[in-house]
């Protein structure tokens, strides 16, 4: 869609709000509050999609609170980058602190800056390039596990991807084998459930109340602390020159004047790293294989590219720029199903966004899920079309129309590792195997801390034809 066409669609379809300064954004009436509360509890994507129908700036009154929803690239740029100092993490993540503590995902201010400085070197491109062999080896092990399931009934692909991403995380960032800690995936599911419960209940239910959900959460939190303590104990000595994230976190914790504070920080940061380091990429891979199954012509192109570039060998870092179409597929998958589906903030001081007044203390929402579907910036936004990301295709789409890794100072530190991991895995699995969804099984998004597939992703495993053209004809 050209810029001229966008202007012809008017403000609702693309131009930032031109409202007089100080106005309150439009939105549903107070009578809609019960329905909004229900959607907040059980269908958060529907809540955001409903909000987007009102315009690019919307106020949602939910009980005593007002949520300010902004759905234009200029708004996202203002909140996440230009005036980011005025915004701290908001609804959902504030409540998640009871589940995750003060790790990189939930901390603020100087504590967050210190945490970011500590782990940032472990994510530098030069170091990530050296980890390509470990990523490829984990991907090859995944292919082997999947191949062993050929003709043996469905396998939960999402569970397999979770195991893969935990393996990659252990080898690349922690220099540790996470294989013995098979309970991690289930524990993190429980933690996410609790974080969403905290958001909906506004943290008004103490964790000691013996609700079944809270009892499961307490067990999961104890398990995560056990895993973290074991990882630290196994690293009994931490060389000063260690460049992995675990080494850096241990050294940083030892520098705390109060050992108890240091131990708590180390636990919080490791739990957050374990969650964020595997969950988003596992979700991305699950959605990508679901989309490839739904679009066999795209799957065949990915297979052809993988065989042309890789042959039968493992990928190397230099192959990333050659697996261009595969990367386009991954980018389109995270456009439709961004793992970080919503970015919540709280305004510290009064602000003005797109001509609308935002009072201090307000909850502000920027939703990549709806922004990535904005009809002013994406032709046929519900269509799966990897060609949108062809580097040779010229498009005047604003930079902040696509923010799968966030933006501004809190841009995802692990985006480069996550993309390399996703591209390698998609290429290697598609090269050798064909994953097919179960007939009649509904694949439904579940918006938790990440946008995962509800109830897993059962698929059957088949060998890929050595002649992809014959397979596509058949």
C-alpha distance (Angstrom), angle and dihedral (degrees) to the residues before:
residue distance angle dihedral
X1 . . .
X2 3.80 . .
X3 3.79 125.6 .
X4 3.83 89.7 -110.9
X5 3.79 91.4 54.6
X6 3.79 90.3 49.5
X7 3.78 92.0 52.9
X8 3.80 89.6 50.8
X9 3.80 88.1 59.0
X10 3.81 90.6 60.3
X11 3.81 131.7 -139.2
X12 3.80 97.7 -42.3
X13 3.78 89.3 59.1
X14 3.75 99.8 49.2
X15 3.80 123.9 -36.5
X16 3.81 116.3 104.7
X17 3.77 115.1 -105.6
X18 3.79 111.7 -74.8
X19 3.78 95.1 -166.1
X20 3.82 120.3 141.5
X21 3.82 110.9 -91.0
X22 3.78 115.8 -88.1
X23 3.79 98.1 28.0
X24 3.80 122.0 138.0
X25 3.81 115.2 -120.9
X26 3.81 117.0 -109.1
X27 3.77 121.6 -109.7
X28 3.79 147.2 139.8
X29 3.80 119.1 -38.8
X30 3.78 124.3 -107.3
X31 3.79 87.9 -98.5
X32 3.80 88.0 69.3
X33 3.82 93.0 60.2
X34 3.86 97.3 98.2
X35 3.80 91.0 52.2
X36 3.80 91.8 46.6
X37 3.80 91.4 50.1
X38 3.79 89.9 51.9
X39 3.80 91.8 50.0
X40 3.81 90.7 48.0
X41 3.78 88.2 55.8
X42 3.81 102.2 40.5
X43 3.83 111.4 10.6
X44 3.79 112.7 29.1
X45 3.81 94.4 162.3
X46 3.80 89.0 56.3
X47 3.81 88.6 50.8
X48 3.80 91.7 54.5
X49 3.81 93.2 42.8
X50 3.81 90.0 51.0
X51 3.79 90.5 50.1
X52 3.80 91.7 51.4
X53 3.80 90.0 58.1
X54 3.82 89.9 64.9
X55 3.80 93.1 57.9
X56 3.78 143.1 -88.2
X57 3.82 93.8 -57.3
X58 3.80 118.5 41.0
X59 3.80 136.9 166.0
X60 3.80 115.3 -145.4
X61 3.80 113.9 -164.7
X62 3.79 108.5 -153.7
X63 3.77 111.9 175.1
X64 3.81 109.6 -56.8
X65 3.82 92.3 -16.5
X66 3.77 133.4 80.6
X67 3.80 119.6 -150.1
X68 3.81 115.8 -156.1
X69 3.80 109.2 -148.7
X70 3.83 117.7 -164.3
X71 3.79 120.6 -173.2
X72 3.80 109.1 174.2
X73 3.83 127.6 95.2
X74 3.81 90.7 -122.4
X75 3.80 90.1 53.9
X76 3.81 91.8 49.1
X77 3.80 90.5 49.5
X78 3.79 91.6 50.9
X79 3.82 96.0 49.0
X80 3.80 99.7 37.6
X81 3.81 101.8 34.5
X82 3.81 121.1 5.1
X83 3.81 97.1 44.9
X84 3.79 99.7 15.4
X85 3.81 91.8 131.4
X86 3.81 88.0 70.8
X87 3.80 93.4 57.0
X88 3.78 131.5 71.7
X89 3.79 126.3 -176.5
X90 3.78 110.4 -69.1
X91 3.78 145.8 -160.3
X92 3.78 114.0 -10.7
X93 3.78 95.8 18.4
X94 3.80 92.2 56.0
X95 3.78 88.9 54.9
X96 3.82 90.9 42.3
X97 3.79 88.6 67.8
X98 3.79 87.7 81.4
X99 3.77 87.1 58.7
X100 3.82 101.8 35.0
X101 3.78 105.6 22.6
X102 3.80 121.7 -147.0
X103 3.80 101.4 -32.6
X104 3.79 127.8 141.9
X105 3.81 91.3 -79.6
X106 3.81 96.6 57.1
X107 3.82 107.8 21.0
X108 3.80 124.7 102.0
X109 3.78 142.9 -160.7
X110 3.77 121.9 2.8
X111 3.80 92.8 -9.6
X112 3.82 90.6 58.0
X113 3.82 92.0 45.3
X114 3.80 91.2 51.5
X115 3.82 91.6 47.8
X116 3.79 91.2 49.0
X117 3.81 91.9 49.6
X118 3.81 89.7 50.2
X119 3.81 97.8 54.3
X120 3.82 100.9 28.1
X121 3.84 95.1 88.3
X122 3.82 90.4 57.2
X123 3.83 88.2 61.8
X124 3.80 99.1 46.8
X125 3.79 113.3 132.2
X126 3.79 92.8 -120.0
X127 3.80 91.8 55.6
X128 3.81 93.2 42.8
X129 3.81 89.2 52.9
X130 3.80 88.4 58.7
X131 3.81 89.5 54.3
X132 3.82 94.8 58.6
X133 3.81 91.7 98.1
X134 3.81 92.0 54.6
X135 3.82 91.0 48.9
X136 3.81 91.7 48.9
X137 3.81 91.5 48.3
X138 3.81 91.9 52.1
X139 3.81 89.4 47.7
X140 3.82 90.5 51.3
X141 3.80 90.0 51.4
X142 3.81 88.9 51.7
X143 3.80 91.2 51.9
X144 3.79 88.5 51.2
X145 3.80 92.3 51.5
X146 3.79 91.8 47.8
X147 3.82 92.6 46.7
X148 3.80 88.9 54.7
X149 3.81 87.5 60.2
X150 3.82 95.5 57.3
X151 3.80 109.2 131.2
X152 3.81 92.6 1.2
X153 3.79 101.0 104.0
X154 3.80 131.0 -94.3
X155 3.78 124.2 -26.1
X156 3.80 124.4 -157.8
X157 3.80 99.3 -114.5
X158 3.79 92.1 -170.3
X159 3.80 90.8 57.2
X160 3.80 89.9 48.3
X161 3.80 90.7 50.6
X162 3.79 90.6 49.5
X163 3.80 90.2 53.8
X164 3.80 89.9 48.0
X165 3.80 95.5 49.9
X166 3.80 92.1 46.8
X167 3.79 88.2 52.1
X168 3.80 91.6 50.5
X169 3.80 91.4 46.2
X170 3.79 91.8 52.2
X171 3.79 94.8 48.8
X172 3.81 99.3 40.7
X173 3.80 105.5 35.7
X174 3.80 107.4 19.0
X175 3.81 103.3 30.5
X176 3.80 85.3 -135.2
X177 3.78 139.1 115.8
X178 3.81 109.0 -115.8
X179 3.81 92.1 -178.8
X180 3.82 94.0 102.3
X181 3.81 90.6 54.9
X182 3.79 98.2 71.5
X183 3.81 90.7 149.6
X184 3.80 92.2 69.8
X185 3.80 96.3 88.0
X186 3.81 93.5 52.0
X187 3.81 92.0 43.4
X188 3.78 91.4 54.3
X189 3.81 91.7 49.0
X190 3.80 87.7 56.2
X191 3.82 91.7 47.3
X192 3.81 90.6 52.3
X193 3.80 90.7 49.2
X194 3.79 89.0 52.7
X195 3.81 93.0 47.4
X196 3.81 90.3 54.3
X197 3.81 90.5 46.5
X198 3.80 88.9 52.1
X199 3.80 89.9 51.4
X200 3.80 95.2 49.9
X201 3.82 93.8 42.6
X202 3.83 91.0 42.3
X203 3.81 89.4 -128.4
X204 3.80 92.1 -70.0
X205 3.83 94.8 127.8
X206 3.83 111.0 79.5
X207 3.79 114.0 -129.9
X208 3.82 90.5 -123.9
X209 3.82 91.5 66.5
X210 3.84 102.3 108.9
X211 3.78 98.4 -127.0
X212 3.84 111.7 149.2
X213 3.82 90.3 -117.2
X214 3.78 92.0 52.3
X215 3.79 93.2 45.8
X216 3.82 89.0 53.9
X217 3.78 89.5 48.7
X218 3.80 93.1 51.6
X219 3.79 90.5 51.5
X220 3.83 90.7 47.3
X221 3.79 92.5 49.2
X222 3.80 90.8 50.1
X223 3.81 89.4 50.1
X224 3.80 92.1 50.8
X225 3.78 90.9 49.6
X226 3.82 89.3 50.1
X227 3.81 90.9 52.4
X228 3.79 93.0 47.1
X229 3.81 92.5 47.9
X230 3.80 89.9 49.5
X231 3.81 92.1 50.6
X232 3.80 91.1 50.9
X233 3.81 93.1 45.0
X234 3.81 91.3 50.2
X235 3.78 87.6 55.1
X236 3.81 89.5 59.4
X237 3.78 91.9 162.2
X238 3.77 122.0 33.0
X239 3.80 113.4 -156.4
X240 3.77 112.6 -134.0
X241 3.78 89.6 -128.1
X242 3.81 96.8 50.8
X243 3.78 108.7 131.5
X244 3.82 101.2 -169.4
X245 3.80 119.9 103.0
X246 3.82 94.8 -110.9
X247 3.81 92.2 54.8
X248 3.78 91.2 48.8
X249 3.80 93.1 48.4
X250 3.81 92.4 49.5
X251 3.81 92.2 50.5
X252 3.82 90.5 47.9
X253 3.82 91.9 50.0
X254 3.81 91.5 50.4
X255 3.79 89.6 56.6
X256 3.81 91.8 62.5
X257 3.80 112.6 109.6
X258 3.81 91.1 -139.5
X259 3.83 110.9 54.2
X260 3.81 91.2 -155.0
X261 3.79 90.8 56.6
X262 3.80 89.7 47.3
X263 3.81 92.6 51.7
X264 3.80 92.5 48.4
X265 3.79 92.4 48.2
X266 3.78 91.4 49.1
X267 3.80 91.6 51.2
X268 3.81 93.5 46.8
X269 3.79 93.6 47.5
X270 3.79 94.7 46.3
X271 3.81 93.3 47.8
X272 3.81 89.4 50.9
X273 3.80 92.5 46.4
X274 3.80 91.4 49.7
X275 3.80 91.8 50.1
X276 3.80 99.7 41.8
X277 3.79 93.1 37.8
X278 3.79 95.4 61.9
X279 3.81 111.3 16.0
X280 3.81 100.2 66.8
X281 3.81 95.6 47.0
X282 3.80 92.3 45.2
X283 3.81 89.4 53.0
X284 3.80 91.4 47.6
X285 3.80 91.8 51.8
X286 3.79 92.7 47.6
X287 3.80 92.5 52.7
X288 3.81 91.9 44.2
X289 3.80 94.0 54.9
X290 3.79 90.3 45.9
X291 3.82 90.0 53.4
X292 3.80 92.8 45.9
X293 3.80 89.3 53.7
X294 3.81 89.6 51.6
X295 3.82 92.4 47.8
X296 3.83 109.4 42.1
X297 3.81 93.0 173.8
X298 3.81 89.0 62.0
X299 3.81 91.4 44.6
X300 3.81 89.5 53.5
X301 3.80 92.2 52.1
X302 3.80 90.6 50.2
X303 3.82 90.1 50.2
X304 3.79 92.4 48.3
X305 3.80 91.8 49.6
X306 3.81 92.3 47.9
X307 3.80 91.9 51.1
X308 3.81 93.0 45.5
X309 3.81 93.6 48.5
X310 3.79 102.3 33.8
X311 3.77 107.6 22.0
X312 3.80 103.2 -171.3
X313 3.80 97.6 -34.0
X314 3.81 131.4 99.2
X315 3.80 117.5 -94.6
X316 3.79 121.2 -102.0
X317 3.78 129.1 -154.7
X318 3.81 91.9 -99.7
X319 3.82 89.3 59.7
X320 3.79 92.0 68.5
X321 3.81 94.2 85.1
X322 3.83 89.9 45.2
X323 3.81 93.6 53.2
X324 3.79 88.1 65.6
X325 3.78 99.3 142.0
X326 3.80 91.2 48.1
X327 3.81 88.9 53.4
X328 3.82 89.5 50.1
X329 3.80 89.2 53.9
X330 3.80 91.6 51.7
X331 3.80 91.5 47.1
X332 3.80 91.4 51.5
X333 3.81 91.0 47.4
X334 3.80 91.2 55.3
X335 3.78 90.3 45.6
X336 3.80 90.0 59.7
X337 3.81 95.7 35.0
X338 3.81 108.6 22.8
X339 3.81 108.0 -170.2
X340 3.80 89.1 -141.6
X341 3.79 93.2 51.7
X342 3.81 97.8 171.8
X343 3.81 135.6 26.6
X344 3.79 113.6 -155.6
X345 3.77 124.8 -164.1
X346 3.79 138.8 172.3
X347 3.80 120.1 -141.1
X348 3.80 113.0 -124.4
X349 3.82 93.9 -166.8
X350 3.78 135.0 16.3
X351 3.79 111.9 -75.2
X352 3.78 141.4 176.8
X353 3.80 120.8 -133.2
X354 3.78 120.8 -176.6
X355 3.80 90.4 -18.1
X356 3.80 93.8 -51.3
X357 3.79 125.3 116.7
X358 3.82 117.0 -120.3
X359 3.82 112.4 -167.8
X360 3.79 121.5 -139.8
X361 3.78 111.4 -90.2
X362 3.82 93.9 28.7
X363 3.78 122.1 141.7
X364 3.83 109.1 -120.4
X365 3.80 122.5 -164.0
X366 3.80 128.3 -160.5
X367 3.79 110.0 -178.9
X368 3.82 118.3 -161.9
X369 3.81 88.9 -171.0
X370 3.82 92.3 64.7
X371 3.81 96.0 30.4
X372 3.81 89.6 56.5
X373 3.80 87.9 54.7
X374 3.82 97.4 46.2
X375 3.83 104.9 136.1
X376 3.79 92.2 -144.9
X377 3.79 91.6 65.1
X378 3.80 104.9 27.4
X379 3.80 125.2 53.4
X380 3.83 110.5 -136.4
X381 3.82 88.3 -5.3
X382 3.83 95.7 -165.1
X383 3.81 92.2 55.7
X384 3.80 120.2 100.2
X385 3.81 103.4 -126.7
X386 3.83 117.9 156.8
X387 3.82 88.7 -175.7
X388 3.79 88.3 79.8
X389 3.79 87.1 78.5
X390 3.79 98.0 47.6
X391 3.83 103.7 134.1
X392 3.80 89.5 -142.2
X393 3.79 92.4 55.7
X394 3.76 112.5 95.4
X395 3.78 116.4 -140.4
X396 3.78 132.2 165.5
X397 3.78 92.8 -148.6
X398 3.84 111.7 144.5
X399 3.78 116.5 -105.4
X400 3.81 93.0 -118.8
X401 3.80 95.0 52.6
X402 3.82 86.2 86.3
X403 3.80 116.6 45.3
X404 3.83 108.6 150.0
X405 3.81 90.9 148.8
X406 3.79 96.7 40.7
X407 3.79 121.0 -113.6
X408 3.77 142.8 -112.3
X409 3.81 124.4 28.9
X410 3.82 92.2 -21.6
X411 3.80 94.2 54.1
X412 3.82 107.5 146.4
X413 3.79 109.0 -82.6
X414 3.81 92.6 -153.4
X415 3.81 100.0 50.2
X416 3.81 95.6 111.9
X417 3.81 94.4 49.8
X418 3.80 90.8 44.9
X419 3.80 93.5 52.0
X420 3.81 93.1 47.2
X421 3.79 90.3 49.4
X422 3.82 93.3 48.2
X423 3.81 94.8 46.8
X424 3.81 93.7 47.7
X425 3.80 93.6 47.3
X426 3.81 95.4 45.9
X427 3.81 91.8 48.1
X428 3.80 95.2 47.3
X429 3.80 96.7 44.3
X430 3.82 93.4 44.9
X431 3.80 91.1 47.2
X432 3.81 93.5 58.2
X433 3.80 108.3 19.2
X434 3.78 144.9 36.3
X435 3.80 117.9 -141.5
X436 3.80 115.0 -157.2
X437 3.78 127.0 -168.0
X438 3.79 121.4 -128.4
X439 3.82 114.5 -98.1
X440 3.77 110.8 -106.0
X441 3.80 94.8 11.3
X442 3.82 110.1 132.7
X443 3.80 114.2 -136.9
X444 3.79 104.2 -152.1
X445 3.81 128.0 179.4
X446 3.79 116.7 -122.6
X447 3.81 113.3 -160.0
X448 3.79 106.6 -148.0
X449 3.82 122.8 136.7
X450 3.80 82.0 -48.0
X451 3.80 129.5 23.4
X452 3.78 101.1 -103.1
X453 3.81 132.5 167.5
X454 3.78 110.9 -93.7
X455 3.78 113.7 -116.3
X456 3.80 96.5 -2.2
X457 3.80 132.7 -75.6
X458 3.84 112.8 -88.9
X459 3.81 112.6 -163.7
X460 3.78 136.0 161.4
X461 3.80 121.5 -123.1
X462 3.80 122.8 -130.2
X463 3.80 131.9 171.9
X464 3.78 113.6 -103.0
X465 3.77 116.9 -118.2
X466 3.76 113.1 -105.1
X467 3.80 86.3 -136.2
X468 3.81 104.5 55.6
X469 3.80 91.8 -173.7
X470 3.82 91.1 57.1
X471 3.79 89.8 47.5
X472 3.79 93.0 51.5
X473 3.83 90.4 50.1
X474 3.76 91.3 49.0
